[in-house]
């Protein structure tokens, strides 16, 4: 009898012990923040809608109705009673060059100018305002401007700029960063043997008259690295990132994927220092640059940096490759080396992000090779810059578990296809991704695209330019997505792309409390008006990082 009683008591003890954590997790706590009388779209298919939330220590502890949230209020709880505004998860930007904000702050921007006379005034003014310059770097160079000036004057781009800047190196990136406008001083200090390089690689563009002035390919890096200051300082990057964060918060962005366009430990140090100082107001996933002119040995350096640079609000688990570079004829890789590199990167646990740049079919084959050697990685690797997607490509993405990354704010653009139906049906797909069960991630491609996610959400639904006339013909409306689909693409699917779907992307108990409130309920207005909505509150980890007081009446 005693033995039977002992066994019963032991079983009861073990059962109670086993379930104790569940009880503790469900225990009602005094929240730091309660927001009620709101319309919550959680992006959680299990529980899509709610009326109130409670936050404690940067996480959601309650998502539900107004009655249930009352128990989470305490004497120290901040309570916000709103006017039925829409509350959403914070937006996740799946492809964003945030650090290029430094170019706007510290370099000459030629983007606003449309002729060479304007270029001349801007360059001379910049020099007079910065007399101590050891170099002059610019961005936003439009090749058509120098071409037109050259046709009128009979001068090459090099001769045009030498007349304005001859004593210090001058370099200007084109809008697509595929060419560099340089003066004689920049060529001189770079040490390039022009005739040798011309014969071996054809990379220094001699234009029509065989004169220097435009650098392409791997020699862009050669010229940049030879400059007195080839990179921004850690402090300059920090200032630029803080400025970017302010802008991102106004649009409700609380997480970003930052692909590197070049190697920069200064940028890594800047992000790490800001994180240690508690100044990061976004979750960052970094994608380090894979250099097509270096071999497989660079994997060791990428692993070393991955071990060194991890923080509370940033991580580095991704590498970024550019298809146009890695598959170009002048690159150092042949096809076998490219396949081997991706197979090794996958084996080392990296998330791989490849920008297709017109090489989609070949890149898909690489991932097929990776799968055959390492096994399937379900929706871990990403391919971006894919305006054209055939039905066969859709099947391959599903088969190999690939994530498509898109820029919806461009879904009005015909990309030169015009009215060719056979090509239009493959252009800027969106609805098809959802129908195939693909977690399509949306992005801005900032600063080369519109940062505000609401523009992308609208264009993904209307297939029209959000800022232009609304009576134009939509671009292949069969691919129009629904509002819920677009929101998932800018939240949980983009979170999955950067490997953070366990923490962000949904409003659910236990998730990180990243959320926004809009001035308009975009579920109750025409899709063509979505871009006119404003973010009035942005919260990151339960802390307010942006407020528009003109639209908040607590």
FIVEX-394667 format. One record per residue (C-alpha): x, y, z; residue number from 1. Coordinates in nm, 2 decimals. Example, Ala and Ser with C-alpha at 12.3 -4.5 7.8 and 13.67 -1.06 7.14 Angstrom:
[[1.23 -0.45 0.78] 1]
[[1.37 -0.11 0.71] 2]
// end
This chain:
[[0.00 0.00 0.00] 1]
[[0.28 0.24 0.10] 2]
[[0.46 0.15 -0.23] 3]
[[0.15 0.24 -0.43] 4]
[[0.10 0.57 -0.25] 5]
[[0.47 0.65 -0.31] 6]
[[0.44 0.58 -0.68] 7]
[[0.13 0.80 -0.71] 8]
[[0.30 1.09 -0.53] 9]
[[0.61 1.06 -0.75] 10]
[[0.40 1.07 -1.07] 11]
[[0.22 1.38 -0.95] 12]
[[0.54 1.55 -0.86] 13]
[[0.70 1.48 -1.20] 14]
[[0.39 1.59 -1.38] 15]
[[0.38 1.92 -1.18] 16]
[[0.75 1.98 -1.24] 17]
[[0.71 1.91 -1.61] 18]
[[0.43 2.16 -1.66] 19]
[[0.58 2.44 -1.43] 20]
[[0.75 2.63 -1.72] 21]
[[0.43 2.65 -1.91] 22]
[[0.25 2.79 -1.61] 23]
[[0.53 3.04 -1.56] 24]
[[0.51 3.15 -1.93] 25]
[[0.14 3.21 -1.90] 26]
[[0.16 3.39 -1.57] 27]
[[0.02 3.74 -1.59] 28]
[[0.28 4.01 -1.54] 29]
[[0.27 4.39 -1.49] 30]
[[0.34 4.51 -1.84] 31]
[[0.57 4.80 -1.93] 32]
[[0.33 4.91 -2.20] 33]
[[-0.03 4.84 -2.28] 34]
[[-0.20 4.96 -2.61] 35]
[[-0.57 4.92 -2.63] 36]
[[-0.85 5.02 -2.86] 37]
[[-0.65 4.95 -3.17] 38]
[[-0.70 4.72 -3.47] 39]
[[-0.41 4.48 -3.48] 40]
[[-0.31 4.28 -3.79] 41]
[[-0.07 4.03 -3.64] 42]
[[0.05 3.86 -3.97] 43]
[[0.00 3.54 -3.76] 44]
[[-0.24 3.31 -3.95] 45]
[[-0.34 3.14 -3.63] 46]
[[-0.46 3.47 -3.47] 47]
[[-0.47 3.74 -3.74] 48]
[[-0.66 4.01 -3.55] 49]
[[-0.65 4.16 -3.20] 50]
[[-0.77 4.46 -3.01] 51]
[[-0.49 4.51 -2.76] 52]
[[-0.13 4.43 -2.69] 53]
[[0.09 4.43 -2.38] 54]
[[0.47 4.45 -2.38] 55]
[[0.72 4.36 -2.11] 56]
[[1.11 4.37 -2.14] 57]
[[1.09 4.43 -2.51] 58]
[[0.86 4.13 -2.59] 59]
[[0.49 4.08 -2.64] 60]
[[0.33 3.93 -2.33] 61]
[[-0.03 3.96 -2.45] 62]
[[-0.21 3.99 -2.78] 63]
[[-0.58 3.97 -2.77] 64]
[[-0.90 4.14 -2.68] 65]
[[-0.95 4.45 -2.46] 66]
[[-1.09 4.26 -2.17] 67]
[[-0.80 4.03 -2.14] 68]
[[-0.53 4.31 -2.15] 69]
[[-0.67 4.47 -1.83] 70]
[[-0.50 4.22 -1.61] 71]
[[-0.16 4.33 -1.74] 72]
[[-0.20 4.69 -1.62] 73]
[[-0.01 4.80 -1.31] 74]
[[0.08 5.12 -1.14] 75]
[[0.40 5.15 -1.35] 76]
[[0.24 5.05 -1.68] 77]
[[0.22 5.30 -1.96] 78]
[[-0.13 5.27 -2.11] 79]
[[-0.21 5.41 -2.45] 80]
[[-0.58 5.42 -2.54] 81]
[[-0.60 5.50 -2.92] 82]
[[-0.87 5.57 -3.17] 83]
[[-0.90 5.23 -3.34] 84]
[[-0.59 5.30 -3.55] 85]
[[-0.41 5.01 -3.73] 86]
[[-0.12 4.84 -3.56] 87]
[[0.12 4.62 -3.76] 88]
[[0.45 4.44 -3.71] 89]
[[0.75 4.66 -3.79] 90]
[[0.85 4.64 -4.16] 91]
[[1.16 4.43 -4.26] 92]
[[1.35 4.57 -4.55] 93]
[[1.51 4.27 -4.73] 94]
[[1.78 4.46 -4.93] 95]
[[1.91 4.80 -4.82] 96]
[[2.24 4.98 -4.85] 97]
[[2.19 5.19 -4.54] 98]
[[2.56 5.27 -4.51] 99]
[[2.56 5.45 -4.85] 100]
[[2.40 5.73 -4.65] 101]
[[2.76 5.82 -4.59] 102]
[[2.80 5.91 -4.96] 103]
[[2.52 6.17 -4.93] 104]
[[2.68 6.32 -4.62] 105]
[[3.05 6.32 -4.72] 106]
[[3.07 6.30 -5.10] 107]
[[2.97 6.53 -5.38] 108]
[[2.64 6.43 -5.52] 109]
[[2.60 6.49 -5.89] 110]
[[2.25 6.34 -5.91] 111]
[[2.06 6.67 -5.92] 112]
[[2.25 6.80 -6.22] 113]
[[2.16 6.74 -6.59] 114]
[[2.43 6.91 -6.80] 115]
[[2.81 6.96 -6.78] 116]
[[2.79 7.33 -6.70] 117]
[[2.60 7.23 -6.38] 118]
[[2.86 6.97 -6.31] 119]
[[3.13 7.23 -6.35] 120]
[[2.97 7.47 -6.11] 121]
[[2.91 7.20 -5.85] 122]
[[3.26 7.06 -5.87] 123]
[[3.43 7.40 -5.85] 124]
[[3.20 7.51 -5.56] 125]
[[3.27 7.19 -5.37] 126]
[[3.64 7.25 -5.40] 127]
[[3.62 7.61 -5.29] 128]
[[3.42 7.50 -4.98] 129]
[[3.66 7.22 -4.90] 130]
[[4.01 7.36 -4.97] 131]
[[4.19 7.09 -4.77] 132]
[[4.07 6.80 -4.98] 133]
[[4.33 6.53 -5.07] 134]
[[4.08 6.37 -5.31] 135]
[[3.74 6.45 -5.46] 136]
[[3.49 6.17 -5.46] 137]
[[3.15 6.20 -5.62] 138]
[[2.84 5.99 -5.68] 139]
[[2.55 6.01 -5.92] 140]
[[2.75 6.06 -6.24] 141]
[[2.53 6.04 -6.55] 142]
[[2.75 5.91 -6.84] 143]
[[2.52 6.09 -7.09] 144]
[[2.62 6.42 -6.95] 145]
[[2.99 6.37 -7.02] 146]
[[2.92 6.21 -7.35] 147]
[[2.72 6.51 -7.47] 148]
[[2.98 6.75 -7.34] 149]
[[3.25 6.55 -7.52] 150]
[[3.06 6.55 -7.85] 151]
[[3.03 6.93 -7.83] 152]
[[3.39 7.00 -7.72] 153]
[[3.58 6.71 -7.88] 154]
[[3.72 6.62 -7.54] 155]
[[3.72 6.29 -7.36] 156]
[[3.58 6.25 -7.00] 157]
[[3.93 6.26 -6.87] 158]
[[4.01 6.58 -7.04] 159]
[[3.69 6.74 -6.93] 160]
[[3.76 6.67 -6.56] 161]
[[4.13 6.75 -6.58] 162]
[[4.04 7.11 -6.67] 163]
[[3.85 7.13 -6.34] 164]
[[4.05 6.90 -6.11] 165]
[[4.41 6.82 -6.19] 166]
[[4.61 6.84 -5.86] 167]
[[4.43 6.58 -5.66] 168]
[[4.26 6.25 -5.76] 169]
[[3.90 6.28 -5.88] 170]
[[3.66 5.98 -5.90] 171]
[[3.29 5.97 -5.96] 172]
[[3.07 5.66 -5.95] 173]
[[2.80 5.62 -6.21] 174]
[[2.44 5.58 -6.09] 175]
[[2.46 5.20 -6.13] 176]
[[2.82 5.20 -5.99] 177]
[[2.94 4.99 -6.28] 178]
[[3.17 5.27 -6.41] 179]
[[3.41 5.52 -6.26] 180]
[[3.48 5.86 -6.41] 181]
[[3.84 5.95 -6.33] 182]
[[4.10 6.23 -6.39] 183]
[[4.47 6.19 -6.48] 184]
[[4.58 6.21 -6.12] 185]
[[4.36 5.92 -6.01] 186]
[[4.50 5.71 -6.30] 187]
[[4.86 5.81 -6.20] 188]
[[4.84 5.72 -5.84] 189]
[[4.66 5.39 -5.91] 190]
[[4.97 5.26 -6.09] 191]
[[4.77 5.11 -6.37] 192]
[[4.97 5.03 -6.68] 193]
[[4.70 5.15 -6.92] 194]
[[4.84 4.98 -7.23] 195]
[[4.90 4.65 -7.05] 196]
[[4.55 4.65 -6.89] 197]
[[4.39 4.75 -7.22] 198]
[[4.55 4.46 -7.40] 199]
[[4.49 4.20 -7.13] 200]
[[4.15 4.29 -6.99] 201]
[[3.99 4.57 -7.19] 202]
[[3.87 4.72 -6.87] 203]
[[3.97 5.08 -6.90] 204]
[[3.72 5.22 -7.14] 205]
[[3.89 5.43 -7.40] 206]
[[3.55 5.54 -7.54] 207]
[[3.52 5.61 -7.91] 208]
[[3.84 5.80 -7.96] 209]
[[4.07 5.58 -7.75] 210]
[[4.11 5.82 -7.47] 211]
[[4.11 5.75 -7.10] 212]
[[3.86 5.86 -6.84] 213]
[[3.62 5.58 -6.76] 214]
[[3.72 5.27 -6.55] 215]
[[3.53 4.95 -6.53] 216]
[[3.54 4.60 -6.38] 217]
[[3.80 4.50 -6.13] 218]
[[4.00 4.82 -6.19] 219]
[[3.74 5.03 -6.02] 220]
[[3.86 4.87 -5.69] 221]
[[4.23 4.93 -5.80] 222]
[[4.16 5.30 -5.84] 223]
[[3.95 5.33 -5.52] 224]
[[4.21 5.15 -5.30] 225]
[[4.49 5.38 -5.43] 226]
[[4.31 5.69 -5.30] 227]
[[4.45 5.87 -4.99] 228]
[[4.12 5.77 -4.81] 229]
[[3.96 5.48 -4.99] 230]
[[3.69 5.42 -4.73] 231]
[[3.49 5.62 -4.48] 232]
[[3.61 5.64 -4.13] 233]
[[3.44 5.45 -3.85] 234]
[[3.30 5.78 -3.71] 235]
[[3.16 5.88 -4.06] 236]
[[2.99 5.54 -4.09] 237]
[[2.84 5.58 -3.74] 238]
[[2.70 5.92 -3.82] 239]
[[2.56 5.80 -4.15] 240]
[[2.39 5.49 -3.99] 241]
[[2.23 5.71 -3.72] 242]
[[2.09 5.94 -3.98] 243]
[[1.96 5.64 -4.18] 244]
[[1.79 5.50 -3.87] 245]
[[1.60 5.82 -3.81] 246]
[[1.47 5.81 -4.17] 247]
[[1.39 5.44 -4.15] 248]
[[1.19 5.49 -3.83] 249]
[[0.96 5.74 -4.00] 250]
[[0.86 5.46 -4.24] 251]
[[0.81 5.20 -3.98] 252]
[[1.12 4.99 -4.07] 253]
[[1.26 4.80 -3.77] 254]
[[1.49 4.54 -3.94] 255]
[[1.71 4.54 -4.25] 256]
[[1.93 4.32 -4.46] 257]
[[2.25 4.52 -4.54] 258]
[[2.46 4.37 -4.82] 259]
[[2.81 4.50 -4.85] 260]
[[2.92 4.62 -5.20] 261]
[[3.28 4.61 -5.09] 262]
[[3.50 4.49 -4.80] 263]
[[3.50 4.74 -4.51] 264]
[[3.60 4.65 -4.16] 265]
[[3.54 5.02 -4.07] 266]
[[3.17 4.96 -4.14] 267]
[[3.17 4.65 -3.93] 268]
[[3.34 4.83 -3.65] 269]
[[3.09 5.12 -3.68] 270]
[[2.79 4.88 -3.65] 271]
[[2.96 4.70 -3.36] 272]
[[3.03 5.02 -3.17] 273]
[[2.68 5.15 -3.21] 274]
[[2.55 4.82 -3.09] 275]
[[2.77 4.83 -2.78] 276]
[[2.66 5.19 -2.71] 277]
[[2.29 5.08 -2.73] 278]
[[2.23 5.31 -3.03] 279]
[[2.10 5.06 -3.29] 280]
[[1.73 5.10 -3.34] 281]
[[1.70 4.83 -3.60] 282]
[[1.78 4.46 -3.62] 283]
[[2.06 4.42 -3.88] 284]
[[2.16 4.12 -4.08] 285]
[[2.48 4.18 -4.26] 286]
[[2.58 4.03 -4.59] 287]
[[2.95 4.04 -4.65] 288]
[[3.09 4.09 -5.00] 289]
[[3.24 3.79 -5.18] 290]
[[3.51 3.92 -5.41] 291]
[[3.50 3.75 -5.76] 292]
[[3.87 3.84 -5.81] 293]
[[3.98 3.64 -5.50] 294]
[[3.98 3.26 -5.47] 295]
[[3.84 3.01 -5.22] 296]
[[4.08 3.12 -4.96] 297]
[[3.86 3.42 -4.88] 298]
[[3.62 3.19 -4.70] 299]
[[3.86 3.18 -4.41] 300]
[[3.85 3.56 -4.37] 301]
[[3.47 3.55 -4.40] 302]
[[3.45 3.29 -4.12] 303]
[[3.69 3.50 -3.90] 304]
[[3.47 3.81 -3.94] 305]
[[3.16 3.60 -3.87] 306]
[[3.31 3.48 -3.54] 307]
[[3.43 3.83 -3.45] 308]
[[3.12 4.04 -3.55] 309]
[[2.80 3.94 -3.38] 310]
[[2.60 4.17 -3.15] 311]
[[2.28 4.21 -2.96] 312]
[[2.10 4.39 -3.25] 313]
[[2.31 4.28 -3.54] 314]
[[2.43 3.96 -3.68] 315]
[[2.64 3.84 -3.97] 316]
[[2.54 3.51 -4.12] 317]
[[2.50 3.60 -4.48] 318]
[[2.74 3.65 -4.78] 319]
[[2.65 3.85 -5.09] 320]
[[2.75 3.78 -5.45] 321]
[[2.67 3.98 -5.76] 322]
[[2.59 3.76 -6.06] 323]
[[2.72 4.01 -6.32] 324]
[[3.06 4.00 -6.14] 325]
[[3.10 3.64 -6.06] 326]
[[2.99 3.52 -6.41] 327]
[[3.17 3.79 -6.61] 328]
[[3.43 3.70 -6.86] 329]
[[3.70 3.92 -6.69] 330]
[[3.65 3.76 -6.34] 331]
[[3.90 3.52 -6.19] 332]
[[3.65 3.24 -6.15] 333]
[[3.55 2.98 -6.40] 334]
[[3.23 2.79 -6.37] 335]
[[3.37 2.51 -6.16] 336]
[[3.52 2.75 -5.91] 337]
[[3.19 2.94 -5.87] 338]
[[3.01 2.61 -5.81] 339]
[[3.27 2.50 -5.56] 340]
[[3.27 2.83 -5.38] 341]
[[2.89 2.82 -5.32] 342]
[[2.90 2.46 -5.21] 343]
[[3.17 2.54 -4.95] 344]
[[2.99 2.85 -4.83] 345]
[[2.68 2.65 -4.78] 346]
[[2.87 2.37 -4.60] 347]
[[3.02 2.64 -4.36] 348]
[[2.66 2.74 -4.27] 349]
[[2.64 3.08 -4.44] 350]
[[2.32 3.21 -4.58] 351]
[[2.39 3.29 -4.95] 352]
[[2.24 3.59 -5.12] 353]
[[2.30 3.62 -5.49] 354]
[[2.20 3.92 -5.70] 355]
[[2.10 3.76 -6.03] 356]
[[2.18 4.05 -6.27] 357]
[[2.04 3.86 -6.57] 358]
[[2.21 3.53 -6.48] 359]
[[1.92 3.36 -6.31] 360]
[[1.93 3.03 -6.50] 361]
[[2.29 2.97 -6.43] 362]
[[2.26 3.07 -6.06] 363]
[[1.97 2.83 -6.01] 364]
[[2.19 2.55 -6.15] 365]
[[2.45 2.64 -5.89] 366]
[[2.20 2.59 -5.61] 367]
[[2.09 2.26 -5.76] 368]
[[2.46 2.16 -5.75] 369]
[[2.48 2.28 -5.38] 370]
[[2.17 2.07 -5.29] 371]
[[2.31 1.76 -5.46] 372]
[[2.63 1.78 -5.25] 373]
[[2.51 1.92 -4.92] 374]
[[2.14 1.83 -4.90] 375]
[[1.84 2.06 -4.92] 376]
[[1.84 2.39 -4.72] 377]
[[1.47 2.48 -4.71] 378]
[[1.43 2.85 -4.78] 379]
[[1.77 2.96 -4.65] 380]
[[1.93 3.10 -4.96] 381]
[[1.81 3.40 -5.16] 382]
[[1.82 3.53 -5.52] 383]
[[1.74 3.90 -5.58] 384]
[[1.72 4.13 -5.88] 385]
[[1.49 3.89 -6.07] 386]
[[1.25 4.10 -6.28] 387]
[[1.18 3.80 -6.51] 388]
[[1.07 3.47 -6.37] 389]
[[0.94 3.19 -6.59] 390]
[[0.71 2.91 -6.47] 391]
[[1.00 2.68 -6.48] 392]
[[1.20 2.91 -6.26] 393]
[[0.91 2.91 -6.01] 394]
[[0.92 2.53 -6.00] 395]
[[1.29 2.54 -5.94] 396]
[[1.27 2.79 -5.66] 397]
[[1.02 2.57 -5.49] 398]
[[1.22 2.25 -5.55] 399]
[[1.55 2.39 -5.42] 400]
[[1.40 2.59 -5.14] 401]
[[1.51 2.93 -5.26] 402]
[[1.37 3.27 -5.14] 403]
[[1.29 3.53 -5.41] 404]
[[1.37 3.89 -5.31] 405]
[[1.19 4.16 -5.50] 406]
[[1.15 4.53 -5.51] 407]
[[0.77 4.59 -5.54] 408]
[[0.80 4.97 -5.59] 409]
[[0.92 4.90 -5.94] 410]
[[0.63 4.67 -6.04] 411]
[[0.50 4.94 -6.27] 412]
[[0.82 4.94 -6.48] 413]
[[0.80 4.76 -6.82] 414]
[[1.18 4.70 -6.83] 415]
[[1.16 4.76 -7.20] 416]
[[0.92 4.48 -7.27] 417]
[[0.62 4.71 -7.35] 418]
[[0.33 4.51 -7.48] 419]
[[0.48 4.17 -7.55] 420]
[[0.24 3.94 -7.37] 421]
[[0.48 3.64 -7.36] 422]
[[0.74 3.85 -7.18] 423]
[[0.50 4.06 -6.97] 424]
[[0.35 3.75 -6.80] 425]
[[0.70 3.67 -6.66] 426]
[[0.77 4.02 -6.55] 427]
[[0.76 4.13 -6.19] 428]
[[0.58 3.83 -6.06] 429]
[[0.42 3.85 -5.71] 430]
[[0.09 3.66 -5.69] 431]
[[0.26 3.36 -5.84] 432]
[[0.51 3.34 -5.55] 433]
[[0.23 3.31 -5.30] 434]
[[0.05 3.05 -5.51] 435]
[[0.36 2.84 -5.53] 436]
[[0.42 2.87 -5.15] 437]
[[0.73 3.07 -5.19] 438]
[[0.82 3.31 -4.90] 439]
[[0.89 3.61 -5.12] 440]
[[1.07 3.89 -4.94] 441]
[[1.02 4.26 -5.03] 442]
[[1.28 4.53 -5.02] 443]
[[1.36 4.89 -5.11] 444]
[[1.72 4.86 -5.26] 445]
[[1.78 5.19 -5.08] 446]
[[1.92 5.44 -5.18] 447]
[[1.85 5.33 -5.54] 448]
[[1.48 5.27 -5.47] 449]
[[1.19 5.41 -5.27] 450]
[[1.25 5.35 -4.89] 451]
[[0.89 5.37 -4.78] 452]
[[0.74 5.02 -4.77] 453]
[[0.39 5.16 -4.82] 454]
[[0.49 5.26 -5.17] 455]
[[0.59 4.90 -5.24] 456]
[[0.28 4.76 -5.08] 457]
[[0.06 4.98 -5.30] 458]
[[0.25 4.91 -5.62] 459]
[[0.25 4.54 -5.55] 460]
[[-0.13 4.55 -5.54] 461]
[[-0.20 4.81 -5.82] 462]
[[0.09 4.75 -6.06] 463]
[[0.10 5.13 -6.10] 464]
[[0.35 5.39 -6.00] 465]
[[0.24 5.52 -5.66] 466]
[[0.33 5.88 -5.74] 467]
[[0.20 5.92 -6.10] 468]
[[-0.14 5.93 -6.26] 469]
[[-0.37 5.65 -6.13] 470]
[[-0.56 5.62 -6.46] 471]
[[-0.28 5.45 -6.64] 472]
[[-0.30 5.09 -6.75] 473]
[[-0.17 4.85 -6.48] 474]
[[0.13 4.63 -6.57] 475]
[[0.01 4.28 -6.60] 476]
[[-0.26 4.29 -6.33] 477]
[[-0.28 3.91 -6.31] 478]
[[0.02 3.93 -6.08] 479]
[[-0.14 4.17 -5.84] 480]
[[-0.11 4.06 -5.48] 481]
[[-0.35 4.11 -5.19] 482]
[[-0.29 4.35 -4.90] 483]
[[-0.23 4.06 -4.66] 484]
[[0.02 3.90 -4.90] 485]
[[0.21 4.23 -4.94] 486]
[[0.22 4.28 -4.57] 487]
[[0.36 3.92 -4.52] 488]
[[0.62 3.99 -4.78] 489]
[[0.74 4.30 -4.59] 490]
[[0.73 4.13 -4.25] 491]
[[0.75 3.76 -4.18] 492]
[[0.88 3.65 -4.52] 493]
[[1.16 3.92 -4.52] 494]
[[1.23 3.81 -4.16] 495]
[[1.27 3.46 -4.28] 496]
[[1.51 3.58 -4.55] 497]
[[1.75 3.72 -4.29] 498]
[[1.71 3.42 -4.06] 499]
[[1.52 3.61 -3.78] 500]
[[1.16 3.47 -3.82] 501]
[[1.18 3.32 -3.47] 502]
[[1.21 3.67 -3.32] 503]
[[1.05 3.92 -3.55] 504]
[[0.79 3.96 -3.83] 505]
[[0.48 3.88 -3.64] 506]
[[0.28 4.01 -3.34] 507]
[[0.27 3.71 -3.12] 508]
[[0.34 3.65 -2.75] 509]
[[0.71 3.59 -2.70] 510]
[[0.82 3.77 -3.01] 511]
[[1.03 4.09 -3.01] 512]
[[0.80 4.39 -2.97] 513]
[[0.86 4.57 -3.30] 514]
[[0.55 4.73 -3.42] 515]
[[0.41 5.04 -3.59] 516]
[[0.08 5.24 -3.59] 517]
[[-0.06 5.41 -3.90] 518]
[[-0.28 5.72 -3.93] 519]
[[-0.51 5.53 -4.17] 520]
[[-0.64 5.18 -4.17] 521]
[[-0.51 5.06 -4.50] 522]
[[-0.75 4.77 -4.50] 523]
[[-1.04 5.02 -4.53] 524]
[[-0.91 5.25 -4.81] 525]
[[-0.86 5.19 -5.18] 526]
[[-0.52 5.03 -5.27] 527]
[[-0.43 5.34 -5.47] 528]
[[-0.43 5.55 -5.15] 529]
[[-0.20 5.32 -4.94] 530]
[[0.11 5.52 -5.01] 531]
[[-0.06 5.83 -4.87] 532]
[[-0.09 5.67 -4.52] 533]
[[0.16 5.78 -4.26] 534]
[[0.34 5.60 -3.98] 535]
[[0.27 5.78 -3.66] 536]
[[0.44 5.55 -3.41] 537]
[[0.73 5.31 -3.44] 538]
[[0.84 5.08 -3.16] 539]
[[1.16 4.87 -3.16] 540]
[[1.20 4.61 -2.88] 541]
[[0.91 4.78 -2.69] 542]
[[1.07 5.13 -2.70] 543]
[[0.93 5.42 -2.89] 544]
[[1.18 5.53 -3.16] 545]
[[0.95 5.76 -3.37] 546]
[[0.64 5.96 -3.30] 547]
[[0.43 6.20 -3.51] 548]
[[0.24 6.40 -3.25] 549]
[[0.01 6.56 -3.50] 550]
[[-0.16 6.22 -3.55] 551]
[[-0.15 6.08 -3.19] 552]
[[-0.43 6.15 -2.94] 553]
[[-0.38 5.90 -2.65] 554]
// end
